[in-house]
Amino acid sequence: MISSSELGRLANGEVVEKFVLKNENGIEIHILSFGLYIQKIIYPDGTDIVLGYDSLEEYVSDVYYLGCLVGRNANRISNASVIINGKEVKLSENESPKQLHGGFEGFNKKCWTGEVIDDVLEMKYVSKDGEEGYPGNLEVTCRFQLTEDNRLLMNYDAKSNKDTVINLTRHDYFNLSGYKEKDVKSHNVKINSGYYTKNDDNSLPTGEIKSTKGGVLDFSEEKMIGKQLNHFLGELPMGYDHNFIIDKPLDNLAVAARVTFENKVLEIETTQPGVQLYTAAYVENLKGKDNALYQPYAGLCLETQHFPDATKHNHFPSTILKENDTYKHQLIYKFVIS
C-alpha cells in the first residue's frame, strides 16, 4: 500500500509530498519527493533504522546528504572535471578543488515528480543540459517497491541527448538500534569484497587497487565496527570512508553488504561495482528526528556506486552514458528479523 500527503512547500511554491510505503508485515518506508530522501524505515516493532529530520526546512538546509539520492555523480571528482570523449568538461566546484556528490544543488536538492502505479512509486526528474556543468538533458526515473518479503526494490534508469556522466547512489544513514545506541560501533558489518580503491590525502582515488586482507578494511568476514577500529588503533582516526570493490561480475545483481545489530539484519544487493562504507565521523551536534542529537558514528552509510572519479582512470568501470543509451541499475534493501 502506498499513501501520500503534502509535507510542505519550497520557497518557490513547489509542493513537497511524502509517500508512505507499507506492507502486510508492518514495514514502513517514508520517501520525500524532495531529494528522494528516505525519512523513515520502520520495522514491525516500531524501530526506525535511519537517521533523518522532522521538518522540510531541515532537509532543504541539509549538508550531510542525510538519506537522499545523490546525482548526477556520486562521490568526489578531481579538479571538478570529467573526461568525455577525450575532452575535459569542467563542473561546478563545491568542495574545492573537487566536486562532491553532484555539485552545489545536486539531485538531493531537486523536487521530483511522483506517480503511484499499482504498488510501485515512480519518481522522475529532468536534469537540464549544463546543470552543475554536466552536458545533456538527462531524464531520470527511480522506482520504489516494498514487497511482502520485506525488500525495498529500487530501480533506476536514465537517458541523455548528449554523451554525459552518471553515477547515482543512495546516502542513507543506518542505525539498526533505532538510535537507542548513540553510535554504530556495536554494529557488525560484512562486505562482499577483498579489494578497495586506494585514496590520496584529498580522498580521491590514486588508481591503485589494493587488497583488504588482514587489515583495517577487511570486512570479508563479519566484524564489529568498534572492535575493528580499536584493533587497528590510530589507522583510521576519522573512521571509514572507503570504496570497496564488490566481488561479482560487472552489472550482475549480488549481495554487497550485510549489517547486523542484535535481532535486526539489513542486506544490500546491487548491480553497481562498488560500495562506499562511511561511518559519519564528521557528523557532530546535528539535530535530528525526535530531538535526537547526532554525533560522530551516529549512523553508517553503504553507498552502492561506480568507483569515484572514474573518467580519470581507464581501468575503472566506465561512468560514461552515451547519447540515447540507457543507464540502469538496481538496488535492494532486505530487512530481516532473526
Disulfide bonds with the S-S distance in Angstrom:
none
